[in-house]
Amino acid sequence: MRRPLYLLVAGAVVLTAFLLFVVIPVAEKSASSHYSFGFADDYDLIARSLANGQGYRVRAELTETMMREPGYPLVLAGLFRLLGDGIEAARLGNLLMCAATALLLWHLALRVTQDRAASFLAVVIFLLHPGTVVAEARGGVEILFMLGTMGFMLLLYRAVEADNAKSYLLAGAALGAVVLVRSTPLLFPLALAPLLAWTGPPGAHGRRLAWSALLVAAMALVMAPWVARNYALSGQIVPTATVQGVAAQEGQYTCERLSFGRNFQALQKEAAQQRNRLASQAGLRFVPDYYQYFYTAADELAFNRALLQRTTERYREDPGLLGRCAAANLVHFWFLGKDGLATAVNVLVQLPLLIAALAGMYILWRRRPAAAWAPVALFVAYVMAVHAPIIAHARHSVPLVPFVAIFAGTALSAAWRRLHGARLRYRSLKLGTSIGSLRNALPTRASGRAGGI
């Protein structure tokens, strides 16, 4: 199976390279109103500053920032130094990281399913999924985040098998590296620890909880330099980044106003305009844009927390709004695009995948112990739960494509086996019927003798 796997990944790399460097540059201008293919979320600004020796800041005249976790800007800065400053460098990096993710996915899927066909199909789904290709074309965090989470999950499964401190420390270090790319999994150990205890062998509950504590300790150790740097910059503990308030404000603003007549991208721009007004009213020195860039770290942190508090107060005034937004975000997480056309395309792509994934999850629930598949299912549910009360759109679901592909591959593999088995049974039955008819048509030895008398 390894040779077909390597051929698949190599073929996907060649095909995707053609799309990234030939097709998308031609179609980018006309398609950009529906999907973003350039740099995203200002990672490139920080990376460019790093590559030019100006420090971790958005612009030379501004303060060092905490608005983005350092993982992707550092990788992107390295790519800029090696390959030149441009989206092509980011796309080439994404292409290579995506190939590595596919190989890791094969090993993880095999551990989850114990089914080579299902694992192979999972890799096919991941590599050919349009969300994966769009993420590769964009200078955003998704591909690196996928690679990191895939590596962490594989190390977690190995730690569960090895059942020793060293393995859990290594898994925790990997999780810390992932959080420094994107902070979403920061609290995942709180959900993971009870699962590990529940799925462990009898008498191992306490040990599993102790190993979970070691995992958290290793994660915190890896994050410590970033936290220490932020404390030196702002005088306060900032474990991840200063965009939670922006995300919460935008999520609440767009949720209240989203309708068939107003597309999501337009509402995002309106939310940014509101942030600019709020920063001006607060008397803060900043550069107005989609994100607000501040001249001091104290102002950056204060504005982020003010936005978070403002959003929290709005939900306290109307608790039903929070419930409605959270419920809507569970749907938006998979389907919501920049406009109506993008949303419709997302539905066509995502809905069959989700149906297949749910079917595959049911099959694994029937066939495999919970310890085999539950950590992956828990991670998918956890990421959705994190986004539900804040903000969600289809781009946020892209990092989960490889995990969902494991379950979808399981369903497709089972369907193929059932269909193949039905064909074999039909051929066997047809062959048996033909042989029976032939026997009935031929005269028996006894009847031949009787006819000769």
N, C-alpha and C positions, 0 to 999 in steps of 0.2 A: 504493500500500500504506500510505502514511502516514495517510491519513484513516481506514481501518479500524483501524489501530493505535491512533490517538488515541481513536476510539470505543470500542475494546476497553478501554483503560486507564480512560477515563472511566466506562464501564459497571461495570467492576470496582470502581472507587472508590466508586460509589454503592451497589453491592451490599454491599461490605465494610463501608461505613459503617453500613448498616442492621444488619448482623450485629454490629458492634462496639458500637453505641450503643443497640440495641433488643433483639436476640435474646440476645446473650451475657449482658448484665446480668440477664436473667430466668432463663437456664439455668445461670448461673455457679455457684450454690450447689449444685445437684445434680450438676454435672459436675466440680466442683473436685477430687473424690477421684481422678479419672482424668487430668485435664489441668489445668495451672495457668494461670489467666487474670489474675492480679494482678501486682504488682511481684515481681521475682525478684532474688536474689543481692545484695540490699542496695544496689543502685544508687540506689534512691530515698532511702535514708537519707543517703548522701553528697550527693546532689543537693539534698535539702531543706536540709542544713546549708550548702551553698554558696549556695543561694537566700536563706537567712536571714542571710548574712554571717558565719557561724561557722567558715568554713574547710573544708578537705578532711578531714572527720572523720565518723565514724558517729554519735557523740553529742557534745554540747557538753562533757561532763566528761571525755571521752577524748582521747587524743593524736590528732594528724593521722595518717591511715592511709596505707598503701601496698597495701592488700588488693585494690584494683581499679584497673585502668588508667583514665586520666582522661577518655577520649573520651566515653563515654556519660553519665557523671555530669554533665559540663559541658553537654551537649546537653539532658539532662533538667532540669537547673537552669534553663536558659534557657526551656524550655517551662513550667516551674512559674511563673517570673516573668511570662511573657506570658499564660498561660491559667489559672493557678491550680494549687494543689497537689492533684493527684488523678490517678487512673488514666486519666481521660478525656483529660487533656493528653498523656499518653504515647501513648494510642491514636491521637489525632489526628496526632501527630508521626509515628508509625509508618505511618499511612495515607498521608501525603504522601511519606515516604521510600520506601515500597514502590512508589508510582507512579513516582517518579524511577528506582528500580532497574529497573522494567519497561522504561522507555525506553532505559536504558543496555544492558539485556540484548538488546534488539532489535538495536542496533548491533554488540554483540559477537558475537551469534549469526550475524549476516550476514557478519562477517569470517571466522568459523570455517567456516561451511557454504556460503557463496555461494548460499544458497537462501532466497528470501523466504518461501516457505510454511513451511519448517522453522523459520525465525526467528519467524514469527508464532505458530506452534504452541508454540514454547518460551515465549513470553510468556504464552500462554493457560495452559500447564501451571503456570508459576510463580505466576500470579495466583490460580488456582483451587485450588492445592494446599492441603489442610487444614493442613499444617504452617505454611505462610505465614500463613494466617488466624489460627491460634492464636498465632503469634509476634507478629502485629500487635495481638492482644488483650492481650499480656503486656507489662509494663514491664521488658523485658529487652534485652539487647544485640544480639539476632540481626538485627533489621531494619537497624540502622545498620551492623552488620558486613557484611551483604550488600551494602548500598549502597557501602560503602568498597571491598570486594574487587572488585565489579563495575567501579568506576571505575579501580582499579589495573590490572586485567586489560586493560581497554580502552586505557589509556595504555601498557601494556606492548606490546600489539600495534602501536600507533602508533610506539613507539620502535623496534621491530624493523623496521618499514617505512622509517622515516626514517633509521635507522642513524647517529645523531649523538649527541653528548654531551648536548646540551640535553634531548632527548627522554628519555634514560635517567635524567637527573637528576630530571626531572618525575615519571617513573614511580616512582623511588625515594622521592621525597617523599611520593607517594600511599601507598606501602607503609608508610612510617613512620607516617603518619596512621592507617592501618588497625591497625598494631600497638599504637598508643595507644588503640584501641578494644577490641581483643582480641589477646593476644600470640601466638596460634596461628601466624601466618605469619612469625614472627621469623626462622626459619632457612630459609625457603623459597628465598632466593637461592642457598643451597648446593646445592639440587637443580636450580634453574633455570639456573645458569651452564653446567653441562655440556650441558644440553639446547640452550641457545642456540648454543653452540659447535658442537654436532653438526648442528643443522638449518641452520646458516648456509651461505652460499655458499663454494666453495673459496677458501682463502687468508684467510678472514675469522675463523678460530677465535681468533687472538690478540686481534683487535679486539673480538670479542664478549665475551671474558673481561674485557677492560679496561672495556667498557661495564658489565658486571655489577658490577665493583668500584665504578664510579661510582654505580650504583644503590644499593649497600650504603652508600656514603658519604652519599648524600642521605637515606637512611632513618635513619642514625645521627644526622645533623644535626637532623632533625625530632624525634627522640626525646630529644635532648640536654637540653632544659629539664626534662623529667620526670625523667631520670636525675640531673641536678644537684640537683633538689629533693629526691629520695630520699636522695642522698648527704649533703646538708645536714641532713636529718632523722635519718638513722641512722648516718652515718659509713661506710657501705659502699655498694658499687655494686649497685643494684637496677634492672635495665633495664626490667622489666615490672611485676609485682605480686607480692604475698606470699601467693598461694593455691596454688602448685604442691604444697606439702606436704600441704595439706588435700585436694586432688584426688587425690594419690597414695595417701594413707591411706584415703580413702573408696573408691577404686577397688580397692585390695587387700582391704579389709574386705568389701565387697559381693561381690567375685568369689569369695572363699573360701566364702561362705555362701549365695549365691543358689541358689534351687531353686524348683520348682513350688509348694511349700508356703509359701514366704516371698517376698513381693513386694519389689520394689526400693525403694519408698518407705520401707517399714518398716526395711529394712537401712540406708538412708541416715540415718534417725533414730538407729539404734543406733550407727552410726559417729560421729555427732555427740556422742553421750553418751560414747563412748570418748575423743574429743578433749577433752571437758570434764574427764574424770577425769585424763587425762595432763597437762593444763595445771595442774590442782590439785596433782597429785603433784610437779610441777616447782617449785611454790611461786611461780607467776607471779600477778600481780594482773591479773584479767580479769573481764569480764562473760560468764557462760556462756550460750550459745545454740546455734543450729545452727552458726553461725560464732562464733569466740571473739574478743571485742573487748578490746584491751589498753590499759593506761594509759600505756605507753611504746612508742615505735617499736622500741627494742632488744628488748623482750619479744616483740613481734609478729614480728619477723624471726627471732629465735632459735627461737620455737615452730614457725614454718613450716619452718625448716631441720631441726629435730629430727624433725618428722613425716616429712620427706623421707628423712632418714637411717634412721629406724626402718623405713620401707617398703622401702628399698634393702637393708637387712640381712635383712629377711624373705625377699626374693627371692633373696638370695645363699645363704641357708640351703636354699632349695628352688627351684633354677633352673627346674624343671619347672612350678612354679606360675606363674612369669612367662610361660612359653610358653603355658600353658593360658589364662591371663587375657588375653594379647594376642590369641590366636585367638578367644576368646569375644567380646572387645571389637569385633572386626571385624564380628561379627554384631549385637551390641548397639548399635553405632553407628547402625544403620539402623532397628532394630525395638524395642529395649527401652523399655518405658513404665513408668509408676509402679506399675501392677499388671497382672494377667493380661489384663483386658479392654482396657486401653490398648495393651498389646503386641499383642494379636490385631488390633485396629483398625489399628495401625501396619503390621503385615504386609500386611493387605489393601490399604492405600494405597501402601506403599513397594515391595512386590515387583513389581507390574506396571511401575512406573516404572523400577526398576532393570533389569528384563529389556529394556524398550524402550531404555534408555540403552546397555546393552551392545550391542544390535543396531545402534543408531545409531553407536556408536564403531567397530564393524566396518565399517559402510558408509563412514564417513569415512576409515578406514584404507585402504580399497580405492580411494576416489575422489579424495582430497585429499592434498597433501603433509603430512608430519608437522608442519611448522612451523605449519600452519593450525589443527590441533586438539590437538597434544600439550601445549602449555602449560596448557590447561584440564584435560585429563585428568591431567596431573602435579599440578595443584593439588588436585584431588579426592583423588588417591592420597596426597599429602603430608599433608593434614589427617587422613585416616584413620590414617596411620602415626603421627602425633603423638599421637593419642588411644589407640591400641592398647595401649601399655605402661602407661598411666596410668588412665584411666577413660573409658567411652563409654556413651551411651544415645541414644535417638532424637532428643532435643532438639539434640544436637551435630551432627546431620546436616542440620538445617534450613538453616543458611547455605549449604549446597551445593546446595540445590534449584534455583536458577537455572542453575548450571553443568550439573547433571545434566539439566535440562530441555532444554538445547541438544542433547544427544545423543538424548534421547527424541523431541524434535521432528523430528530428522533421520530417525529410524526411522519415525515416523508419516507424515511427508511421503513417504518412499519407498514405504511400504505403500499410501498413497492413490493415488500415481501408478501403481503396479503394478495395483491394483484397477481404477482408471479406465481404464488401457490395456487390461486384459482385457475390460472391458465394451465398449469401442470396437471391439476386435477381434471380439468376439462379435456385436455389432450389424452390423459390416461383413460378417462371414461369413454371418450370417442374411440380410442384404440381398442379398448375392451369390447365395446359394442361392435366394432368392425370385425374383430376376431370371432366374437360369438356368432355374428351373422354368417361369416365364412364357414364356420363349423356346421351350422345348421344347413347350409346350402350343399355341403359335400356329403355324398352317400357314405354311410358307415360300412365297415367291413361285413357286418352281419347282413345288412340289407343287400349288399352286392351279391352275396352267396345266394340269398333267397331269390333274387331276380334271375339267377342262372339255372335254377332247377326247373 
